[in-house]
């Protein structure tokens, strides 16, 4: 069951909805794991603008089932109001939206209490949406709240709601203008209407797991609003990061295949709380105006500032992103220079990370790096190399600082204003059990290289190749800073033009008696005669340990061969293998022509650098390749 999770990496409003909308078209189920209708995002699809709050945006895909999980809190009148708004836009939702019977209910009394609590705080108010989210989660934790399953037993419902209302009445007295009997009567009208939507989430998702359905989890709010890891107390009342996904949905961590952090190309925040890079000047005003920074849920203007990479790195440390979606890059098109925050200091001392103490956070000094702007429009860009050079440099700076690849780039509000970086698959074996090692025998004429635990055994090995031992703790770095991480990551082909640097740290030096190693790079997916055969891309004996990268001789029996998968083929898995070199090793005479005999049959490759006008009569170029294949996933 492949599960993709989309999470906000800042203070919300990053543009998660657009990526969720794109990915939902490849998904069978779309889920919300936490939060309520305090979240909000806009999606523009086919010229129609849709606003989503509690409902998952997978409803735009007519073939997608949508689930509001047990970690959510639901205000039933708002749920129906949102459904009706979508229906008016021509979006039919019958049989495609379900609410967990374990999700808690937000009542009007929660919303009233939310407003009264803000008044109590006076000048120190949190700046909540007053949607009742905090009080609803509070009554959940004190075990006095009502769940969706409680709504269908009239006697139990009335007893519990009166008890809940009594607790708030004791606290706020005459300030609370709430009539519990009116709310009870209101829900009598909802009960029958609500019944088709409420289900037991656990067997629903368990069945999806059995069917290996593709599931998309759409995060609400963002990590910096997380109740545990955000800027407490200026946060929402749920876990907005990966933890909330695990507890709010019965998916299990082993099902997660991708965790995508959505990062706005600058920083915004709604409501109160520390905001180190906020710009209370013409920069902030320009970002607010050009970016149309007004909250979907509240209608409030958002506070704006420079991109804060301290925040994003903190977010990555909490959520462990596998990829980043950078949004609203086009808002920066007219800036001559851009600043990004790279560190904080407090009273002259540099801080190691993002501080928990809001008083310290309010007084930090921000260290900025200044980067050149591009002052060219990006909205018309449809691929990575359509972006101005300085825009690509800005993105690459972010990637290097955070240590995560940017795979999607938003350059406008519409669905089509999303660049997906066309890539080929560069893979490293994750574990020593990898069956990929078995393909080496076809290259060196060995009968087998069999894996047993953490040990490679040999059988009938060809002369000169008594290879044994193996380790997959390799780091592969192209161009000095493009690290293949995680294993199986996809990289654009131009990056792979020159041989990479290889880092290797032995897990144990006590058993390491080798002074030299043999480095292999193998493509195991070369098509030939209806099957797949391996192709040697690099063979470098006499490689030695050094820091930070292996010392690899310039002259090799089989020099580095750039990856060149055929046009229209599946993504290829390129495997880097490092093995101890036996004493007295030499290439056997019968294999001395490895470098000359390793070419696959002639084929054209999809080169991101070549415009379609220069590719000849077949019309295959950068744009065509991207449109046809988009982002490659790992081949099953």
Legacy VTK file of the C-alpha trace (Angstrom):
# vtk DataFile Version 3.0
C-alpha trace
ASCII
DATASET POLYDATA
POINTS 636 float
0.000 0.000 0.000
1.962 3.051 -1.182
1.179 6.110 0.958
2.255 9.629 -0.003
2.053 12.328 2.666
1.924 16.055 1.856
2.792 18.294 4.821
3.244 22.012 5.351
6.811 22.875 6.310
6.303 26.424 7.619
3.343 28.209 9.289
0.699 27.073 6.838
-0.659 28.565 3.607
2.267 27.091 1.670
0.081 25.879 -1.204
-0.279 22.235 -0.190
-3.602 21.992 -1.949
-2.263 22.275 -5.474
0.215 19.429 -5.079
-2.426 17.379 -3.281
-4.758 18.015 -6.210
-2.123 16.847 -8.706
-1.246 13.741 -6.704
-4.897 12.937 -6.003
-5.366 12.147 -9.679
-2.993 9.220 -9.199
-4.591 8.089 -5.910
-7.518 5.875 -5.013
-7.959 7.311 -1.511
-7.273 10.800 -0.135
-7.258 11.358 3.643
-7.202 14.125 6.210
-5.545 12.954 9.422
-5.954 15.914 11.798
-7.312 19.419 12.231
-10.693 20.849 11.379
-12.174 23.575 9.230
-9.626 26.036 10.606
-7.396 24.979 7.720
-8.099 26.248 4.237
-6.691 26.221 0.754
-7.744 27.134 -2.747
-7.393 24.957 -5.837
-7.861 26.228 -9.390
-8.763 23.358 -11.727
-10.123 23.669 -15.265
-10.691 27.376 -14.688
-12.840 26.780 -11.591
-11.765 27.904 -8.108
-12.530 25.552 -5.221
-12.095 26.360 -1.538
-11.415 23.473 0.833
-11.421 23.523 4.627
-12.332 20.234 6.332
-12.888 18.297 3.093
-9.957 16.567 1.350
-9.153 18.063 -2.045
-9.165 14.582 -3.572
-12.869 15.227 -4.183
-11.837 16.954 -7.413
-10.789 13.542 -8.731
-14.049 11.698 -9.525
-12.366 8.329 -8.983
-10.984 9.090 -5.524
-12.502 8.075 -2.167
-11.986 10.710 0.546
-11.675 10.104 4.281
-11.778 12.505 7.223
-9.780 10.574 9.792
-10.213 9.942 13.487
-7.640 12.603 14.358
-9.855 15.339 12.904
-12.525 17.437 14.609
-15.652 18.140 12.557
-18.160 20.979 12.757
-21.118 19.269 11.082
-22.919 22.420 9.802
-19.679 23.598 8.161
-19.144 20.136 6.664
-22.490 20.303 4.865
-21.997 23.934 3.885
-18.681 23.050 2.238
-20.231 20.100 0.402
-23.012 22.337 -0.911
-20.494 24.909 -2.171
-18.647 22.215 -4.123
-21.915 20.920 -5.577
-22.744 24.439 -6.809
-19.423 24.398 -8.683
-20.469 21.167 -10.388
-18.446 18.830 -8.172
-20.509 15.764 -7.252
-19.403 14.051 -4.054
-21.989 11.319 -3.458
-20.397 8.104 -2.189
-16.886 9.585 -2.189
-16.549 11.275 1.204
-16.549 9.554 4.598
-15.941 10.606 8.198
-14.403 8.341 10.818
-16.884 7.433 13.542
-14.040 8.133 15.998
-13.575 11.765 14.908
-14.646 14.307 17.517
-17.441 16.816 16.925
-17.055 20.594 17.127
-20.207 22.196 18.527
-21.242 25.826 18.576
-20.352 25.912 22.263
-16.744 25.122 21.340
-16.677 28.056 18.928
-18.146 30.424 21.508
-15.616 29.254 24.089
-12.829 29.813 21.561
-13.780 33.469 21.215
-14.132 33.970 24.971
-10.726 32.401 25.629
-9.136 34.823 23.160
-10.789 37.739 24.945
-9.388 36.466 28.266
-5.857 36.600 26.841
-6.228 40.260 25.881
-3.028 41.584 24.342
-1.470 38.112 24.433
-4.169 36.417 22.359
-3.108 33.525 20.144
-4.948 34.761 17.074
-7.022 31.622 16.546
-9.571 31.252 13.756
-12.312 31.013 16.413
-13.570 27.850 14.751
-13.669 25.989 18.076
-10.717 23.763 17.259
-8.759 24.288 20.485
-11.730 23.765 22.818
-12.782 20.668 20.830
-9.349 19.084 21.215
-9.377 20.121 24.890
-12.620 18.264 25.567
-11.240 15.311 23.623
-8.268 15.149 25.980
-10.411 15.558 29.101
-12.659 12.762 27.771
-15.768 14.946 27.860
-16.077 15.435 24.110
-18.505 13.740 21.748
-17.468 11.608 18.777
-19.332 11.087 15.522
-20.545 7.691 16.738
-22.287 9.406 19.678
-24.603 11.376 17.391
-26.728 8.380 16.410
-28.019 7.403 19.859
-30.386 10.221 20.734
-30.436 9.642 24.490
-26.662 9.311 24.809
-26.139 12.331 22.565
-28.414 14.592 24.590
-26.933 13.503 27.916
-23.357 14.033 26.794
-24.005 17.383 25.105
-25.818 18.781 28.161
-22.910 17.650 30.346
-20.424 19.270 27.951
-22.378 22.527 27.868
-22.619 22.538 31.654
-18.858 22.452 31.978
-18.434 25.496 29.756
-21.298 27.284 31.533
-19.544 26.846 34.889
-16.373 28.350 33.486
-17.762 31.354 31.584
-21.061 32.001 33.393
-23.266 34.648 31.835
-20.599 35.468 29.242
-21.531 32.266 27.420
-24.617 32.944 25.303
-25.360 29.355 24.357
-28.626 27.428 24.267
-27.942 23.709 24.445
-31.547 22.769 23.658
-31.354 24.623 20.351
-28.226 22.679 19.433
-29.883 19.376 20.375
-32.841 20.200 18.133
-30.505 21.209 15.327
-28.757 17.847 15.377
-32.031 15.964 15.144
-32.199 17.347 11.624
-28.600 16.340 10.887
-28.768 12.762 12.187
-30.395 11.046 9.211
-28.573 13.227 6.697
-25.202 12.506 8.290
-25.556 8.718 8.568
-24.292 7.787 5.041
-21.051 9.678 5.620
-19.966 8.131 8.940
-17.974 4.889 8.755
-15.516 2.799 10.713
-12.220 4.045 9.290
-10.164 1.056 10.426
-11.606 -1.674 8.152
-11.930 0.851 5.321
-8.194 1.587 5.273
-7.288 -2.009 6.134
-9.146 -3.106 3.009
-7.296 -0.486 0.981
-4.041 -1.897 2.298
-4.991 -5.413 1.202
-5.790 -4.105 -2.285
-2.496 -2.155 -2.436
-4.415 1.047 -3.130
-2.507 4.287 -3.601
-3.270 6.576 -0.677
-2.636 10.305 -0.388
-2.580 11.983 3.029
-3.238 15.704 2.881
-1.772 17.526 5.858
-3.557 20.508 7.387
-1.872 23.571 8.905
1.913 23.039 9.080
4.769 21.852 11.277
5.418 25.264 12.839
1.829 25.192 14.138
2.267 21.722 15.658
1.188 21.502 19.297
4.520 19.872 20.236
7.093 21.176 17.725
5.671 24.531 16.665
5.955 28.009 18.192
3.965 27.092 21.310
1.626 28.538 22.540
1.020 30.252 19.182
0.039 26.992 17.533
-3.004 24.932 16.640
-4.225 22.175 18.945
-3.213 19.043 17.037
-0.079 17.343 15.758
0.318 18.793 12.284
3.426 16.814 11.358
4.095 13.192 10.571
3.109 12.162 14.107
-0.440 13.343 13.485
-0.614 11.250 10.334
0.376 8.096 12.209
-2.091 8.623 15.056
-4.942 10.098 13.013
-5.042 7.311 10.423
-4.500 3.562 10.821
-1.935 3.336 8.027
1.234 2.321 9.835
4.676 3.801 9.320
5.859 0.943 7.090
3.297 1.955 4.478
4.762 5.443 4.025
6.594 5.710 0.705
7.020 9.471 0.387
6.787 12.432 2.770
6.689 15.711 0.860
7.339 19.020 2.591
5.637 22.000 0.961
7.730 25.163 1.281
6.712 28.617 0.130
9.578 30.464 -1.611
9.277 33.115 1.110
7.629 32.970 4.542
4.166 33.956 5.738
2.234 33.653 8.949
-1.330 34.375 10.081
-2.114 35.396 13.633
0.132 36.126 16.575
3.471 34.647 17.483
7.184 35.043 16.775
8.219 35.498 13.145
11.987 36.135 12.938
12.164 37.024 9.219
9.008 39.168 9.110
9.469 42.320 7.026
7.437 45.271 8.310
8.490 47.396 5.352
8.055 47.674 1.590
9.463 44.146 1.141
6.719 42.665 3.302
4.107 44.850 1.628
5.280 43.764 -1.832
5.231 40.079 -0.905
1.737 40.464 0.527
0.411 42.305 -2.518
2.063 40.256 -5.273
1.429 36.976 -3.470
-2.219 37.856 -2.682
-1.516 36.818 0.884
-4.982 36.756 2.410
-6.189 33.798 4.464
-8.759 31.509 2.805
-10.412 30.700 6.136
-10.112 34.016 7.991
-9.779 36.640 5.246
-6.954 38.195 7.269
-3.852 39.590 5.605
-0.857 37.361 6.176
2.371 38.591 7.685
5.202 38.246 5.155
8.984 37.925 5.232
12.055 36.355 3.693
12.474 32.601 3.386
13.586 31.183 6.736
15.704 28.075 6.186
16.169 27.641 9.940
12.430 26.996 10.090
12.481 24.629 7.110
15.448 22.685 8.474
13.694 22.339 11.845
10.618 21.125 10.002
12.671 18.570 8.070
14.262 17.340 11.312
10.764 16.641 12.660
9.136 15.202 9.522
12.060 13.646 7.594
10.981 14.803 4.142
11.864 12.729 1.107
11.167 15.623 -1.279
10.178 19.291 -1.298
7.542 21.159 -3.259
8.656 24.797 -3.525
5.668 27.052 -4.171
4.986 30.612 -5.331
8.420 31.090 -6.883
6.817 33.538 -9.316
6.080 35.984 -6.483
9.833 36.666 -6.310
10.190 37.433 -10.035
10.578 41.204 -9.627
13.081 41.257 -6.755
16.618 42.382 -7.638
18.019 40.428 -4.703
16.692 37.917 -2.233
17.574 37.153 1.350
17.332 33.789 3.072
17.752 33.198 6.791
20.440 30.632 7.550
21.055 30.951 11.311
19.876 32.604 14.541
21.931 34.042 17.365
20.833 35.111 20.825
22.850 37.537 22.927
25.847 36.998 20.698
25.702 33.191 20.753
24.788 31.255 17.621
21.901 28.866 18.228
22.083 25.246 17.094
18.518 25.137 15.834
15.052 26.588 16.284
14.525 27.568 19.946
11.505 26.346 21.909
11.313 29.423 24.153
9.103 32.091 22.510
10.771 34.845 24.520
14.164 33.886 23.088
12.686 33.489 19.628
11.254 36.998 19.761
14.740 38.429 20.338
16.954 36.371 18.046
19.226 38.040 15.542
18.821 36.554 12.084
21.794 35.780 9.858
20.952 36.206 6.175
22.606 35.185 2.951
21.864 37.423 -0.022
21.246 35.863 -3.426
20.707 37.565 -6.798
17.172 37.778 -8.118
16.267 36.899 -11.698
13.820 39.695 -12.588
12.283 37.581 -15.325
8.850 35.947 -15.399
8.713 32.315 -14.333
4.983 31.718 -14.768
5.398 30.501 -18.341
8.056 27.977 -17.376
7.076 24.352 -17.904
10.352 22.625 -17.039
13.469 23.047 -14.921
15.592 24.512 -17.701
12.896 27.020 -18.651
13.583 28.769 -15.334
16.120 31.619 -15.270
19.581 30.567 -14.133
19.338 32.633 -10.927
16.000 31.008 -10.089
17.555 27.564 -10.433
20.467 28.716 -8.264
18.000 29.881 -5.593
16.355 26.458 -5.589
19.690 24.630 -5.526
20.775 26.761 -2.554
17.672 25.618 -0.672
18.316 21.983 -1.596
21.906 22.104 -0.414
21.037 23.817 2.879
18.161 21.503 3.776
19.583 18.337 2.247
16.374 17.454 0.389
15.654 17.643 -3.331
13.046 20.059 -4.701
10.984 17.897 -7.055
8.031 20.210 -7.690
8.138 23.970 -8.297
5.041 26.160 -8.255
5.125 29.149 -10.618
1.491 30.269 -10.545
-1.944 29.518 -9.064
-3.306 27.044 -11.622
-2.760 23.292 -11.670
-0.658 23.565 -14.838
1.638 26.085 -13.138
3.611 23.304 -11.482
6.999 22.215 -12.789
7.834 18.581 -12.275
11.543 18.008 -12.692
12.017 15.326 -15.345
14.401 12.783 -13.948
15.967 9.430 -14.401
16.404 7.001 -11.546
19.791 6.716 -9.875
19.682 3.944 -7.295
21.890 2.550 -4.574
21.098 -0.723 -2.846
19.569 0.040 0.539
20.560 -3.196 2.243
23.183 -5.850 1.755
20.351 -8.307 1.061
19.704 -6.514 -2.245
19.131 -8.959 -5.079
20.826 -6.447 -7.364
24.192 -7.978 -6.538
23.114 -11.159 -8.296
23.276 -9.395 -11.664
27.048 -8.893 -11.397
27.672 -12.460 -12.524
26.542 -11.644 -16.051
29.256 -9.016 -16.290
32.168 -10.991 -14.872
31.051 -14.464 -15.982
30.729 -15.642 -12.400
28.166 -18.348 -11.764
26.669 -16.463 -8.787
27.229 -13.932 -6.067
24.791 -15.048 -3.421
23.770 -12.993 -0.434
23.595 -14.645 2.954
22.736 -12.234 5.746
25.335 -9.501 5.601
27.814 -11.663 3.730
28.340 -12.241 0.011
29.295 -15.845 -0.666
30.820 -16.909 -3.959
30.374 -19.984 -6.099
32.345 -20.937 -9.201
33.799 -17.461 -9.449
35.664 -16.715 -12.653
39.480 -16.565 -12.430
40.643 -13.260 -11.025
37.324 -12.531 -9.393
37.303 -14.118 -5.921
35.082 -11.292 -4.624
33.605 -11.496 -1.163
32.198 -9.166 1.433
29.902 -6.278 0.674
28.589 -3.043 2.125
25.930 -0.596 1.018
26.964 2.377 3.166
27.899 4.485 0.174
27.321 8.167 -0.488
27.125 9.173 -4.147
27.604 12.877 -4.910
27.430 14.457 -8.360
28.830 17.909 -9.173
30.135 18.353 -5.648
26.722 18.901 -4.039
24.038 16.751 -5.683
23.820 13.852 -3.244
21.773 10.795 -4.169
19.576 10.685 -1.091
17.561 8.669 -0.296
18.696 5.581 -2.208
16.601 5.286 -5.330
16.322 9.057 -5.738
15.869 10.497 -9.203
18.302 12.981 -10.732
18.182 14.946 -13.999
20.503 13.363 -16.561
22.702 16.476 -17.135
23.839 16.275 -13.508
25.346 12.845 -14.190
27.649 13.920 -17.045
30.827 13.587 -14.951
31.655 10.679 -12.693
30.481 11.167 -9.113
32.424 11.273 -5.881
31.865 8.231 -3.668
31.943 8.391 0.110
32.316 5.264 2.226
32.666 4.854 5.973
33.170 1.231 7.114
30.770 0.197 9.857
33.664 -1.474 11.624
37.392 -1.122 11.135
38.285 -4.116 13.292
37.369 -6.604 10.551
38.481 -4.398 7.689
41.780 -5.740 6.368
41.436 -4.430 2.823
43.623 -1.601 1.605
42.105 -1.517 -1.876
38.600 -1.868 -3.215
36.829 -2.500 -6.508
34.053 -0.065 -7.426
31.281 -1.139 -9.805
28.471 0.936 -11.305
25.869 -1.224 -13.043
22.631 -0.502 -14.907
20.470 -3.590 -14.398
17.642 -2.449 -16.675
19.082 -2.363 -20.211
16.400 -3.626 -22.645
17.495 -6.343 -25.053
15.494 -8.978 -26.936
12.443 -8.604 -24.741
14.320 -8.930 -21.462
16.527 -6.828 -19.172
20.274 -7.279 -19.019
22.925 -5.531 -16.916
25.380 -3.046 -18.382
28.695 -2.106 -16.776
28.961 1.675 -16.463
32.120 1.877 -14.392
34.772 -0.500 -13.086
37.461 1.057 -10.916
39.880 -1.302 -9.125
42.667 -0.008 -6.878
40.252 2.363 -5.158
41.411 3.334 -1.670
39.812 4.817 1.419
40.122 8.539 2.022
38.083 11.358 3.545
35.513 12.568 2.647
35.486 10.570 -0.600
37.182 7.455 -1.919
40.379 7.925 -3.880
39.526 6.541 -7.325
42.233 6.293 -10.005
41.737 8.481 -13.057
42.459 5.581 -15.415
40.053 2.630 -15.113
39.615 -0.632 -17.048
36.046 0.525 -17.744
35.843 4.325 -17.425
32.694 6.023 -16.176
29.847 5.871 -18.699
27.059 8.441 -18.253
23.542 7.045 -17.700
21.609 7.130 -20.994
18.302 5.253 -20.770
16.528 4.902 -24.121
13.751 7.316 -24.984
10.409 6.006 -23.770
11.883 3.299 -21.547
11.229 2.713 -17.864
13.516 4.474 -15.363
16.739 2.535 -14.941
18.240 1.505 -11.610
21.948 2.334 -11.427
23.717 0.427 -8.663
27.001 1.366 -7.042
28.811 -1.571 -5.438
32.059 -1.472 -3.472
33.868 -4.740 -2.717
37.219 -5.537 -1.078
39.919 -6.092 -3.676
41.789 -9.417 -3.361
45.575 -9.330 -3.082
47.242 -9.587 -6.461
44.044 -8.745 -8.279
44.179 -8.092 -12.010
41.665 -8.107 -14.823
41.772 -11.567 -16.446
42.895 -11.500 -20.039
39.548 -12.687 -21.346
37.928 -9.577 -19.811
40.529 -7.032 -20.893
38.114 -5.628 -23.474
35.413 -4.708 -20.963
35.543 -1.030 -21.858
35.120 -1.801 -25.554
32.386 -4.402 -25.254
30.005 -2.839 -22.756
27.971 -0.550 -25.011
24.282 -1.223 -25.269
22.688 -1.178 -28.680
22.665 2.368 -30.134
19.782 4.457 -28.930
18.776 8.044 -28.419
18.487 9.264 -24.861
16.291 11.959 -23.365
18.677 14.793 -22.594
17.190 17.599 -20.514
19.630 20.071 -22.059
18.502 19.694 -25.672
15.548 21.825 -26.853
12.979 19.995 -28.954
13.906 22.129 -31.952
17.353 20.523 -31.920
16.388 16.890 -31.549
15.714 16.062 -35.165
12.735 14.491 -36.828
11.471 12.296 -34.002
10.421 15.303 -31.938
11.877 13.951 -28.684
13.332 16.726 -26.575
13.163 18.140 -23.090
9.539 19.299 -23.139
8.231 16.213 -24.909
10.069 13.925 -22.485
8.652 15.714 -19.468
5.116 15.747 -20.798
5.246 12.083 -21.709
6.906 10.692 -18.587
6.901 13.328 -15.832
8.491 12.177 -12.584
9.585 8.580 -12.454
8.623 6.541 -9.465
10.561 3.534 -8.328
9.911 0.627 -10.640
8.038 -2.213 -8.924
LINES 1 637
636 0 1 2 3 4 5 6 7 8 9 10 11 12 13 14 15 16 17 18 19 20 21 22 23 24 25 26 27 28 29 30 31 32 33 34 35 36 37 38 39 40 41 42 43 44 45 46 47 48 49 50 51 52 53 54 55 56 57 58 59 60 61 62 63 64 65 66 67 68 69 70 71 72 73 74 75 76 77 78 79 80 81 82 83 84 85 86 87 88 89 90 91 92 93 94 95 96 97 98 99 100 101 102 103 104 105 106 107 108 109 110 111 112 113 114 115 116 117 118 119 120 121 122 123 124 125 126 127 128 129 130 131 132 133 134 135 136 137 138 139 140 141 142 143 144 145 146 147 148 149 150 151 152 153 154 155 156 157 158 159 160 161 162 163 164 165 166 167 168 169 170 171 172 173 174 175 176 177 178 179 180 181 182 183 184 185 186 187 188 189 190 191 192 193 194 195 196 197 198 199 200 201 202 203 204 205 206 207 208 209 210 211 212 213 214 215 216 217 218 219 220 221 222 223 224 225 226 227 228 229 230 231 232 233 234 235 236 237 238 239 240 241 242 243 244 245 246 247 248 249 250 251 252 253 254 255 256 257 258 259 260 261 262 263 264 265 266 267 268 269 270 271 272 273 274 275 276 277 278 279 280 281 282 283 284 285 286 287 288 289 290 291 292 293 294 295 296 297 298 299 300 301 302 303 304 305 306 307 308 309 310 311 312 313 314 315 316 317 318 319 320 321 322 323 324 325 326 327 328 329 330 331 332 333 334 335 336 337 338 339 340 341 342 343 344 345 346 347 348 349 350 351 352 353 354 355 356 357 358 359 360 361 362 363 364 365 366 367 368 369 370 371 372 373 374 375 376 377 378 379 380 381 382 383 384 385 386 387 388 389 390 391 392 393 394 395 396 397 398 399 400 401 402 403 404 405 406 407 408 409 410 411 412 413 414 415 416 417 418 419 420 421 422 423 424 425 426 427 428 429 430 431 432 433 434 435 436 437 438 439 440 441 442 443 444 445 446 447 448 449 450 451 452 453 454 455 456 457 458 459 460 461 462 463 464 465 466 467 468 469 470 471 472 473 474 475 476 477 478 479 480 481 482 483 484 485 486 487 488 489 490 491 492 493 494 495 496 497 498 499 500 501 502 503 504 505 506 507 508 509 510 511 512 513 514 515 516 517 518 519 520 521 522 523 524 525 526 527 528 529 530 531 532 533 534 535 536 537 538 539 540 541 542 543 544 545 546 547 548 549 550 551 552 553 554 555 556 557 558 559 560 561 562 563 564 565 566 567 568 569 570 571 572 573 574 575 576 577 578 579 580 581 582 583 584 585 586 587 588 589 590 591 592 593 594 595 596 597 598 599 600 601 602 603 604 605 606 607 608 609 610 611 612 613 614 615 616 617 618 619 620 621 622 623 624 625 626 627 628 629 630 631 632 633 634 635
